[in-house]
Amino acid sequence: MRLFSLEGKLTALLSAVLIAGVVVTALLIRWWLPPWLAVLGACLVLIPIVVVVARSAMAPLTSLLRVLAGSVASFRDGDYSVSLAERRRDEFGELVRTHNELGGVLRNQRQHLFQRELLLDTVVQNSPTALLLVDASEHVVYTNLAARTLLNGGRRMNGLDFTAIVAECPPALATALASRQDGLFSVTLEGEEETYHLSQRDVRLHGRAHRLLQLRRLTRELSRQEVQTWKKVIRVISHELNNSLAPISSLAHSGRELAQRGDGARLATVFDTIEERTRHLDGFIRGYAEFAKLPQPRCEAVRWDEFLRQLAQHYAFHLADSNLPDEPGWFDRAQLEQVLINLLKNAHESGSATGAIEIAVMPRSGEVRIDVSDRGEGMSEAVLANALLPFYSTKRSGSGLGLALAREIVEAHAGRITLANREGGGLTVALTLPQSPRAPML
């Protein structure tokens, strides 16, 4: 027990009162008073003194407790600047020191949090991506500078009705914002056409539903990508034309020489080669035209069992799971059949056994996934990274349009396509499509 602890002080005070009581009682008995009367007299003398001493001893503690209560209330209100100067060597002194340390920690954490919030707000406000946060009642909660510039002439938007703001936007922008779907759209701003990508996500803040919208300007990126695409297309077309026109020109010269000599037997071979190269060039041009003029999908409800039964008439496969989804698919039957025929053709040409080629149809929370798997040689990392690009092919006679056309069709259905090697060898091509009607990608 420490001398200056509350326990020590209380023990000393009680001991003093007890000793005083004994002394006063002994004096009264010495004055020839009966013992009971001496005890009563001692109580009458000591009780007022004990009350005064107790009140005097508790006054600093009561004052300190009031100050601590006020300081804790300040902490509750977010004011961490309060610090107590009470210097005591008992438990209340330790409480005061702990209180001051807590205030210092809270001040440092608040300062650190403030700096982080300031940095985050600076980054968000100066981001070229327009950011808007809208609550469930369609009122704007937060915007950055890019969003205010794009949608409200740079003026503040917090608290405004988002529906009214959308109604005053250009038609293409208003349609995109009201659709609640991700996608690309173009809008004319200040006489120039700008392309944006819209992304919308549902989030919960403080237990309430909100919607986060991100509008990213892609005009420069798309322009650079368009230039690169045109360069690649020109290189591919030039390569194909040179591969066909150079032999045709050489063969035409040889044919003229053979015709002058009257060598009809060898002349027929020349004409056959020219015809073969012409057919190859025609096939390449038609394939390019088919890829460039892909029509928008005409989606309809399609029963899976009937669709897969018709698909099996083109290439053999077996179902990974005979339990097909009860809900019909929603896609363009002809276009998706073309995609799956190309994938099954690739699977058969991969070196896989026919019995190892399988299709799986799996519903997944508003979407349906179609896997086409084989046990062929698979793909290297470099091929996987480029397989979906137009005109990229590892086959000597391939056009490089099969997987690119599949990707174009799937994305036109607002879906996605991925390729991955299988454990144990082989490849899986996964098509993910919306299970219900959804606006196609623009």
HUUR-V426199 format. One record per pair of residues at least 12 apart in sequence whose ideal C-beta (glycine too) atoms are under 10 Angstrom apart, sorted by the first residue. I is the first residue (numbers start at 1). GAP is how many residues later the second one is. If there is no record, write none. Layout:
i:I gap:GAP
i:I gap:GAP
This chain:
i:2 gap:87
i:2 gap:88
i:2 gap:89
i:3 gap:86
i:3 gap:87
i:4 gap:84
i:4 gap:85
i:4 gap:86
i:4 gap:87
i:4 gap:89
i:5 gap:84
i:5 gap:85
i:5 gap:86
i:5 gap:87
i:5 gap:88
i:5 gap:89
i:6 gap:55
i:6 gap:82
i:6 gap:84
i:6 gap:85
i:6 gap:86
i:7 gap:83
i:7 gap:84
i:8 gap:82
i:9 gap:48
i:9 gap:81
i:10 gap:47
i:13 gap:37
i:13 gap:40
i:13 gap:41
i:13 gap:44
i:14 gap:36
i:16 gap:34
i:16 gap:37
i:17 gap:29
i:17 gap:30
i:17 gap:32
i:17 gap:33
i:17 gap:36
i:17 gap:37
i:18 gap:28
i:20 gap:22
i:20 gap:25
i:20 gap:26
i:20 gap:29
i:20 gap:30
i:21 gap:18
i:21 gap:21
i:21 gap:22
i:21 gap:24
i:21 gap:25
i:21 gap:29
i:22 gap:20
i:23 gap:19
i:23 gap:23
i:24 gap:14
i:24 gap:15
i:24 gap:17
i:24 gap:18
i:24 gap:19
i:24 gap:20
i:24 gap:21
i:24 gap:22
i:24 gap:25
i:25 gap:13
i:25 gap:14
i:25 gap:15
i:25 gap:16
i:25 gap:17
i:25 gap:18
i:25 gap:20
i:25 gap:21
i:26 gap:12
i:26 gap:16
i:27 gap:14
i:27 gap:15
i:28 gap:12
i:28 gap:13
i:28 gap:14
i:28 gap:17
i:29 gap:12
i:29 gap:13
i:60 gap:26
i:60 gap:28
i:60 gap:32
i:61 gap:27
i:61 gap:29
i:61 gap:31
i:63 gap:23
i:64 gap:20
i:64 gap:22
i:64 gap:24
i:64 gap:28
i:64 gap:29
i:64 gap:31
i:64 gap:32
i:65 gap:27
i:65 gap:30
i:67 gap:15
i:67 gap:17
i:67 gap:18
i:67 gap:19
i:67 gap:29
i:67 gap:32
i:68 gap:14
i:68 gap:16
i:68 gap:18
i:68 gap:24
i:68 gap:27
i:68 gap:28
i:68 gap:31
i:70 gap:12
i:70 gap:14
i:71 gap:12
i:71 gap:13
i:71 gap:25
i:71 gap:28
i:71 gap:29
i:71 gap:31
i:71 gap:32
i:72 gap:27
i:72 gap:30
i:74 gap:29
i:75 gap:24
i:75 gap:27
i:75 gap:28
i:75 gap:31
i:78 gap:28
i:78 gap:32
i:79 gap:24
i:79 gap:27
i:79 gap:28
i:80 gap:22
i:80 gap:23
i:80 gap:24
i:80 gap:25
i:80 gap:26
i:80 gap:27
i:80 gap:28
i:80 gap:29
i:80 gap:30
i:80 gap:31
i:81 gap:22
i:81 gap:25
i:81 gap:26
i:82 gap:17
i:82 gap:18
i:82 gap:21
i:83 gap:13
i:83 gap:16
i:83 gap:17
i:83 gap:18
i:83 gap:20
i:83 gap:21
i:83 gap:24
i:84 gap:12
i:84 gap:13
i:84 gap:15
i:84 gap:16
i:84 gap:19
i:85 gap:15
i:86 gap:13
i:86 gap:14
i:121 gap:21
i:121 gap:23
i:123 gap:21
i:124 gap:18
i:124 gap:19
i:124 gap:20
i:124 gap:21
i:124 gap:22
i:125 gap:18
i:125 gap:19
i:125 gap:20
i:125 gap:21
i:125 gap:22
i:125 gap:23
i:126 gap:18
i:126 gap:19
i:126 gap:20
i:127 gap:17
i:127 gap:18
i:127 gap:19
i:127 gap:20
i:127 gap:87
i:127 gap:89
i:128 gap:16
i:128 gap:17
i:128 gap:18
i:128 gap:87
i:128 gap:88
i:128 gap:89
i:129 gap:15
i:129 gap:17
i:129 gap:18
i:129 gap:67
i:129 gap:68
i:129 gap:70
i:129 gap:85
i:129 gap:86
i:129 gap:87
i:129 gap:88
i:130 gap:13
i:130 gap:14
i:130 gap:15
i:130 gap:16
i:130 gap:17
i:130 gap:18
i:130 gap:19
i:130 gap:20
i:130 gap:21
i:130 gap:66
i:130 gap:68
i:130 gap:83
i:130 gap:84
i:130 gap:85
i:130 gap:86
i:130 gap:87
i:131 gap:12
i:131 gap:13
i:131 gap:14
i:131 gap:15
i:131 gap:16
i:131 gap:81
i:131 gap:82
i:131 gap:83
i:131 gap:84
i:131 gap:85
i:132 gap:12
i:132 gap:14
i:132 gap:15
i:132 gap:16
i:132 gap:18
i:132 gap:19
i:132 gap:25
i:132 gap:30
i:132 gap:33
i:132 gap:45
i:132 gap:68
i:132 gap:79
i:132 gap:80
i:132 gap:81
i:132 gap:82
i:132 gap:83
i:133 gap:14
i:133 gap:25
i:133 gap:29
i:133 gap:70
i:133 gap:72
i:133 gap:77
i:133 gap:78
i:133 gap:79
i:133 gap:80
i:134 gap:23
i:134 gap:27
i:134 gap:28
i:134 gap:29
i:134 gap:31
i:134 gap:43
i:134 gap:66
i:134 gap:75
i:134 gap:76
i:134 gap:77
i:134 gap:78
i:134 gap:79
i:135 gap:27
i:135 gap:70
i:135 gap:73
i:135 gap:74
i:135 gap:75
i:135 gap:76
i:136 gap:66
i:136 gap:72
i:136 gap:73
i:136 gap:74
i:136 gap:75
i:137 gap:24
i:137 gap:25
i:137 gap:71
i:137 gap:72
i:138 gap:22
i:138 gap:23
i:138 gap:24
i:138 gap:25
i:138 gap:26
i:138 gap:27
i:138 gap:28
i:138 gap:73
i:139 gap:18
i:139 gap:19
i:139 gap:20
i:139 gap:21
i:139 gap:22
i:139 gap:23
i:139 gap:24
i:140 gap:12
i:140 gap:16
i:140 gap:17
i:140 gap:18
i:140 gap:19
i:140 gap:20
i:140 gap:21
i:140 gap:22
i:140 gap:25
i:140 gap:73
i:141 gap:16
i:141 gap:17
i:141 gap:18
i:141 gap:21
i:141 gap:64
i:141 gap:67
i:141 gap:69
i:141 gap:70
i:141 gap:71
i:142 gap:15
i:142 gap:16
i:142 gap:63
i:142 gap:68
i:142 gap:70
i:143 gap:13
i:143 gap:14
i:143 gap:15
i:143 gap:17
i:143 gap:22
i:143 gap:70
i:146 gap:68
i:146 gap:69
i:146 gap:70
i:146 gap:71
i:147 gap:18
i:147 gap:66
i:147 gap:67
i:147 gap:68
i:150 gap:19
i:150 gap:23
i:150 gap:37
i:150 gap:39
i:150 gap:44
i:150 gap:46
i:150 gap:65
i:150 gap:67
i:151 gap:14
i:151 gap:15
i:151 gap:17
i:151 gap:18
i:151 gap:22
i:151 gap:26
i:151 gap:62
i:151 gap:64
i:152 gap:13
i:152 gap:16
i:152 gap:17
i:162 gap:15
i:162 gap:16
i:162 gap:49
i:162 gap:51
i:163 gap:14
i:163 gap:15
i:165 gap:12
i:166 gap:12
i:169 gap:18
i:170 gap:15
i:170 gap:17
i:170 gap:18
i:170 gap:19
i:171 gap:16
i:171 gap:17
i:172 gap:13
i:172 gap:14
i:172 gap:15
i:172 gap:16
i:172 gap:21
i:172 gap:22
i:172 gap:24
i:172 gap:270
i:173 gap:12
i:173 gap:13
i:173 gap:14
i:173 gap:15
i:173 gap:16
i:173 gap:21
i:173 gap:23
i:173 gap:25
i:173 gap:42
i:174 gap:13
i:175 gap:12
i:175 gap:264
i:176 gap:20
i:176 gap:21
i:176 gap:22
i:176 gap:24
i:176 gap:37
i:176 gap:39
i:176 gap:266
i:177 gap:21
i:177 gap:23
i:177 gap:36
i:177 gap:38
i:179 gap:19
i:179 gap:21
i:179 gap:260
i:180 gap:18
i:180 gap:20
i:180 gap:22
i:180 gap:31
i:180 gap:33
i:180 gap:259
i:181 gap:17
i:181 gap:18
i:181 gap:19
i:181 gap:233
i:181 gap:257
i:181 gap:258
i:181 gap:259
i:181 gap:260
i:181 gap:261
i:182 gap:15
i:182 gap:16
i:182 gap:17
i:182 gap:18
i:182 gap:19
i:182 gap:32
i:182 gap:232
i:182 gap:257
i:182 gap:259
i:183 gap:13
i:183 gap:14
i:183 gap:15
i:183 gap:16
i:183 gap:17
i:183 gap:231
i:183 gap:256
i:183 gap:257
i:183 gap:258
i:183 gap:259
i:184 gap:12
i:184 gap:13
i:184 gap:14
i:184 gap:32
i:184 gap:34
i:184 gap:38
i:184 gap:257
i:184 gap:258
i:185 gap:12
i:185 gap:13
i:185 gap:30
i:185 gap:257
i:186 gap:32
i:186 gap:33
i:186 gap:36
i:186 gap:256
i:189 gap:28
i:192 gap:27
i:193 gap:26
i:194 gap:23
i:194 gap:24
i:194 gap:25
i:194 gap:26
i:195 gap:21
i:195 gap:22
i:195 gap:23
i:195 gap:24
i:195 gap:25
i:195 gap:26
i:195 gap:27
i:195 gap:28
i:195 gap:247
i:196 gap:18
i:196 gap:19
i:196 gap:20
i:196 gap:21
i:196 gap:22
i:196 gap:23
i:197 gap:17
i:197 gap:18
i:197 gap:19
i:197 gap:20
i:197 gap:21
i:197 gap:24
i:197 gap:25
i:198 gap:15
i:198 gap:16
i:198 gap:17
i:198 gap:18
i:199 gap:13
i:199 gap:14
i:199 gap:15
i:199 gap:16
i:199 gap:17
i:200 gap:12
i:200 gap:13
i:200 gap:14
i:200 gap:15
i:201 gap:12
i:201 gap:13
i:229 gap:160
i:229 gap:161
i:232 gap:157
i:232 gap:158
i:232 gap:159
i:232 gap:160
i:233 gap:55
i:233 gap:59
i:233 gap:157
i:233 gap:158
i:235 gap:156
i:236 gap:48
i:236 gap:52
i:236 gap:154
i:236 gap:155
i:236 gap:156
i:236 gap:163
i:236 gap:164
i:237 gap:47
i:237 gap:48
i:237 gap:51
i:237 gap:154
i:239 gap:152
i:240 gap:40
i:240 gap:41
i:240 gap:44
i:240 gap:45
i:240 gap:48
i:240 gap:151
i:240 gap:159
i:241 gap:40
i:241 gap:43
i:241 gap:44
i:243 gap:34
i:243 gap:37
i:243 gap:38
i:243 gap:41
i:244 gap:30
i:244 gap:32
i:244 gap:33
i:244 gap:34
i:244 gap:35
i:244 gap:36
i:244 gap:37
i:244 gap:38
i:244 gap:40
i:245 gap:32
i:245 gap:36
i:246 gap:31
i:247 gap:26
i:247 gap:27
i:247 gap:29
i:247 gap:30
i:248 gap:25
i:248 gap:26
i:248 gap:27
i:248 gap:29
i:248 gap:30
i:248 gap:33
i:249 gap:25
i:250 gap:20
i:250 gap:23
i:250 gap:24
i:251 gap:18
i:251 gap:19
i:251 gap:20
i:251 gap:21
i:251 gap:22
i:251 gap:23
i:251 gap:26
i:252 gap:18
i:252 gap:19
i:252 gap:22
i:253 gap:17
i:254 gap:12
i:254 gap:13
i:254 gap:15
i:254 gap:16
i:254 gap:19
i:254 gap:20
i:255 gap:12
i:255 gap:13
i:255 gap:14
i:255 gap:15
i:255 gap:16
i:255 gap:18
i:255 gap:19
i:256 gap:14
i:257 gap:13
i:258 gap:12
i:258 gap:13
i:280 gap:117
i:280 gap:119
i:283 gap:114
i:283 gap:116
i:284 gap:107
i:284 gap:115
i:284 gap:116
i:284 gap:117
i:286 gap:113
i:287 gap:104
i:287 gap:112
i:287 gap:113
i:287 gap:114
i:287 gap:115
i:287 gap:118
i:288 gap:102
i:288 gap:103
i:288 gap:111
i:288 gap:113
i:290 gap:48
i:290 gap:109
i:290 gap:111
i:290 gap:115
i:291 gap:99
i:291 gap:100
i:291 gap:108
i:291 gap:109
i:291 gap:110
i:291 gap:111
i:291 gap:113
i:291 gap:114
i:291 gap:117
i:292 gap:98
i:292 gap:116
i:294 gap:41
i:294 gap:111
i:294 gap:114
i:294 gap:115
i:294 gap:118
i:295 gap:37
i:295 gap:39
i:295 gap:40
i:295 gap:117
i:296 gap:36
i:296 gap:39
i:296 gap:116
i:296 gap:117
i:296 gap:144
i:297 gap:33
i:297 gap:34
i:297 gap:35
i:297 gap:36
i:297 gap:37
i:297 gap:38
i:297 gap:39
i:297 gap:112
i:297 gap:113
i:297 gap:115
i:297 gap:116
i:297 gap:117
i:297 gap:143
i:298 gap:33
i:298 gap:34
i:298 gap:35
i:298 gap:36
i:298 gap:37
i:299 gap:30
i:299 gap:31
i:299 gap:32
i:299 gap:33
i:299 gap:34
i:299 gap:36
i:299 gap:37
i:299 gap:113
i:299 gap:114
i:299 gap:115
i:299 gap:134
i:299 gap:135
i:299 gap:137
i:299 gap:138
i:299 gap:139
i:299 gap:141
i:300 gap:28
i:300 gap:29
i:300 gap:30
i:300 gap:31
i:300 gap:32
i:300 gap:33
i:300 gap:137
i:301 gap:26
i:301 gap:27
i:301 gap:28
i:301 gap:29
i:301 gap:30
i:301 gap:32
i:301 gap:135
i:301 gap:136
i:302 gap:26
i:302 gap:27
i:302 gap:28
i:302 gap:29
i:302 gap:30
i:302 gap:31
i:302 gap:34
i:302 gap:35
i:303 gap:21
i:303 gap:22
i:303 gap:23
i:303 gap:24
i:303 gap:25
i:303 gap:26
i:304 gap:15
i:304 gap:20
i:304 gap:21
i:304 gap:22
i:304 gap:23
i:304 gap:24
i:304 gap:25
i:304 gap:57
i:304 gap:64
i:304 gap:66
i:305 gap:14
i:305 gap:17
i:305 gap:19
i:305 gap:20
i:305 gap:23
i:305 gap:56
i:306 gap:22
i:306 gap:27
i:307 gap:17
i:307 gap:21
i:307 gap:22
i:307 gap:24
i:307 gap:26
i:307 gap:29
i:307 gap:30
i:307 gap:33
i:307 gap:54
i:308 gap:16
i:308 gap:32
i:308 gap:51
i:308 gap:53
i:308 gap:62
i:310 gap:23
i:310 gap:27
i:311 gap:25
i:311 gap:26
i:311 gap:29
i:311 gap:30
i:311 gap:33
i:311 gap:48
i:312 gap:32
i:312 gap:47
i:314 gap:23
i:314 gap:26
i:314 gap:27
i:314 gap:30
i:314 gap:31
i:315 gap:25
i:315 gap:26
i:315 gap:27
i:315 gap:28
i:315 gap:29
i:315 gap:30
i:315 gap:31
i:315 gap:32
i:315 gap:33
i:315 gap:39
i:315 gap:42
i:316 gap:28
i:316 gap:31
i:316 gap:32
i:316 gap:38
i:316 gap:39
i:316 gap:41
i:317 gap:23
i:317 gap:26
i:317 gap:27
i:317 gap:30
i:317 gap:31
i:317 gap:37
i:317 gap:38
i:317 gap:39
i:317 gap:40
i:317 gap:41
i:317 gap:42
i:317 gap:55
i:317 gap:56
i:317 gap:57
i:318 gap:36
i:318 gap:37
i:318 gap:38
i:318 gap:39
i:318 gap:40
i:318 gap:41
i:319 gap:39
i:319 gap:40
i:319 gap:41
i:319 gap:42
i:320 gap:38
i:320 gap:39
i:320 gap:40
i:320 gap:41
i:320 gap:42
i:320 gap:51
i:320 gap:53
i:321 gap:37
i:321 gap:38
i:321 gap:39
i:321 gap:40
i:321 gap:41
i:323 gap:38
i:323 gap:39
i:324 gap:36
i:324 gap:37
i:324 gap:38
i:324 gap:39
i:325 gap:36
i:325 gap:37
i:325 gap:38
i:325 gap:43
i:325 gap:110
i:326 gap:37
i:327 gap:36
i:327 gap:41
i:327 gap:108
i:327 gap:109
i:328 gap:40
i:328 gap:107
i:329 gap:32
i:329 gap:34
i:329 gap:39
i:329 gap:41
i:329 gap:104
i:329 gap:105
i:329 gap:106
i:329 gap:107
i:330 gap:38
i:330 gap:83
i:330 gap:103
i:330 gap:104
i:330 gap:105
i:330 gap:106
i:330 gap:107
i:330 gap:108
i:331 gap:37
i:331 gap:39
i:331 gap:78
i:331 gap:79
i:331 gap:81
i:331 gap:82
i:331 gap:84
i:331 gap:100
i:331 gap:102
i:331 gap:103
i:332 gap:77
i:332 gap:80
i:332 gap:81
i:332 gap:108
i:334 gap:75
i:335 gap:70
i:335 gap:71
i:335 gap:73
i:335 gap:74
i:335 gap:75
i:335 gap:77
i:335 gap:78
i:336 gap:34
i:336 gap:70
i:336 gap:73
i:336 gap:74
i:336 gap:77
i:336 gap:79
i:336 gap:95
i:336 gap:97
i:338 gap:64
i:338 gap:67
i:338 gap:68
i:338 gap:71
i:339 gap:31
i:339 gap:33
i:339 gap:63
i:339 gap:64
i:339 gap:66
i:339 gap:67
i:339 gap:68
i:339 gap:69
i:339 gap:70
i:339 gap:71
i:339 gap:74
i:339 gap:78
i:339 gap:90
i:339 gap:92
i:340 gap:19
i:340 gap:30
i:340 gap:32
i:340 gap:66
i:340 gap:89
i:340 gap:91
i:341 gap:61
i:341 gap:65
i:342 gap:30
i:342 gap:59
i:342 gap:60
i:342 gap:61
i:342 gap:63
i:342 gap:64
i:342 gap:67
i:342 gap:87
i:343 gap:14
i:343 gap:16
i:343 gap:27
i:343 gap:28
i:343 gap:29
i:343 gap:30
i:343 gap:31
i:343 gap:59
i:343 gap:60
i:343 gap:63
i:343 gap:74
i:343 gap:84
i:343 gap:86
i:343 gap:88
i:344 gap:13
i:344 gap:15
i:344 gap:28
i:344 gap:30
i:344 gap:85
i:345 gap:57
i:346 gap:26
i:346 gap:28
i:346 gap:30
i:346 gap:41
i:346 gap:49
i:346 gap:52
i:346 gap:56
i:346 gap:57
i:346 gap:60
i:346 gap:81
i:346 gap:83
i:347 gap:12
i:347 gap:25
i:347 gap:26
i:347 gap:27
i:347 gap:28
i:347 gap:29
i:347 gap:79
i:347 gap:80
i:347 gap:81
i:347 gap:82
i:348 gap:26
i:348 gap:28
i:349 gap:25
i:349 gap:27
i:349 gap:46
i:349 gap:49
i:350 gap:24
i:350 gap:25
i:350 gap:26
i:350 gap:27
i:350 gap:28
i:350 gap:29
i:350 gap:75
i:350 gap:76
i:350 gap:77
i:351 gap:23
i:351 gap:24
i:351 gap:25
i:351 gap:26
i:351 gap:27
i:351 gap:74
i:351 gap:75
i:352 gap:21
i:352 gap:22
i:352 gap:23
i:352 gap:24
i:352 gap:25
i:352 gap:26
i:352 gap:73
i:352 gap:74
i:352 gap:75
i:353 gap:21
i:353 gap:22
i:353 gap:23
i:354 gap:20
i:355 gap:20
i:356 gap:17
i:356 gap:18
i:356 gap:19
i:356 gap:20
i:356 gap:66
i:356 gap:69
i:356 gap:70
i:357 gap:15
i:357 gap:16
i:357 gap:17
i:357 gap:18
i:357 gap:19
i:357 gap:69
i:358 gap:13
i:358 gap:14
i:358 gap:15
i:358 gap:16
i:358 gap:17
i:358 gap:70
i:359 gap:12
i:359 gap:13
i:359 gap:14
i:360 gap:12
i:360 gap:13
i:360 gap:68
i:360 gap:70
i:361 gap:70
i:362 gap:68
i:362 gap:70
i:363 gap:72
i:364 gap:68
i:364 gap:71
i:365 gap:70
i:366 gap:68
i:366 gap:69
i:366 gap:70
i:366 gap:72
i:367 gap:47
i:367 gap:48
i:367 gap:49
i:367 gap:65
i:367 gap:66
i:367 gap:67
i:367 gap:68
i:367 gap:69
i:367 gap:71
i:368 gap:47
i:368 gap:63
i:368 gap:64
i:368 gap:65
i:368 gap:66
i:368 gap:67
i:368 gap:68
i:369 gap:46
i:369 gap:47
i:369 gap:49
i:369 gap:61
i:369 gap:62
i:369 gap:63
i:369 gap:64
i:370 gap:40
i:370 gap:45
i:370 gap:47
i:370 gap:59
i:370 gap:60
i:370 gap:61
i:370 gap:62
i:370 gap:63
i:371 gap:47
i:371 gap:49
i:371 gap:57
i:371 gap:58
i:371 gap:59
i:371 gap:60
i:371 gap:61
i:372 gap:34
i:372 gap:55
i:372 gap:56
i:372 gap:57
i:372 gap:58
i:372 gap:59
i:373 gap:47
i:373 gap:49
i:373 gap:53
i:373 gap:54
i:373 gap:55
i:373 gap:56
i:373 gap:57
i:374 gap:48
i:374 gap:51
i:374 gap:52
i:374 gap:53
i:374 gap:54
i:374 gap:55
i:375 gap:47
i:375 gap:49
i:375 gap:50
i:375 gap:51
i:375 gap:52
i:376 gap:46
i:376 gap:49
i:376 gap:50
i:376 gap:51
i:377 gap:44
i:377 gap:48
i:377 gap:49
i:377 gap:50
i:378 gap:41
i:378 gap:42
i:378 gap:43
i:378 gap:44
i:378 gap:46
i:378 gap:47
i:378 gap:48
i:378 gap:49
i:378 gap:50
i:379 gap:15
i:379 gap:40
i:379 gap:41
i:379 gap:42
i:379 gap:47
i:379 gap:48
i:380 gap:14
i:380 gap:41
i:381 gap:40
i:382 gap:12
i:383 gap:36
i:383 gap:44
i:384 gap:34
i:384 gap:35
i:384 gap:36
i:384 gap:37
i:384 gap:43
i:385 gap:34
i:386 gap:14
i:386 gap:17
i:387 gap:13
i:387 gap:15
i:387 gap:16
i:387 gap:17
i:387 gap:20
i:387 gap:32
i:387 gap:40
i:387 gap:42
i:388 gap:15
i:388 gap:16
i:388 gap:17
i:388 gap:18
i:388 gap:19
i:388 gap:20
i:388 gap:22
i:388 gap:29
i:388 gap:30
i:388 gap:31
i:388 gap:41
i:389 gap:14
i:389 gap:15
i:389 gap:18
i:390 gap:13
i:390 gap:14
i:390 gap:15
i:390 gap:17
i:390 gap:18
i:391 gap:13
i:392 gap:12
i:403 gap:14
i:403 gap:16
i:403 gap:26
i:406 gap:23
i:406 gap:25
i:407 gap:12
i:407 gap:24
i:409 gap:22
i:410 gap:20
i:410 gap:21
i:410 gap:22
i:410 gap:23
i:410 gap:31
i:411 gap:29
i:411 gap:30
i:412 gap:28
i:412 gap:29
i:412 gap:30
i:413 gap:18
i:413 gap:19
i:413 gap:20
i:413 gap:21
i:413 gap:25
i:413 gap:27
i:413 gap:28
i:414 gap:18
i:414 gap:19
i:414 gap:20
i:414 gap:23
i:414 gap:24
i:414 gap:25
i:414 gap:26
i:414 gap:27
i:415 gap:16
i:415 gap:17
i:415 gap:18
i:415 gap:19
i:415 gap:23
i:415 gap:25
i:415 gap:26
i:416 gap:14
i:416 gap:15
i:416 gap:16
i:416 gap:17
i:416 gap:25
i:417 gap:12
i:417 gap:13
i:417 gap:14
i:417 gap:15
i:417 gap:16
i:418 gap:12
i:418 gap:13
i:418 gap:14
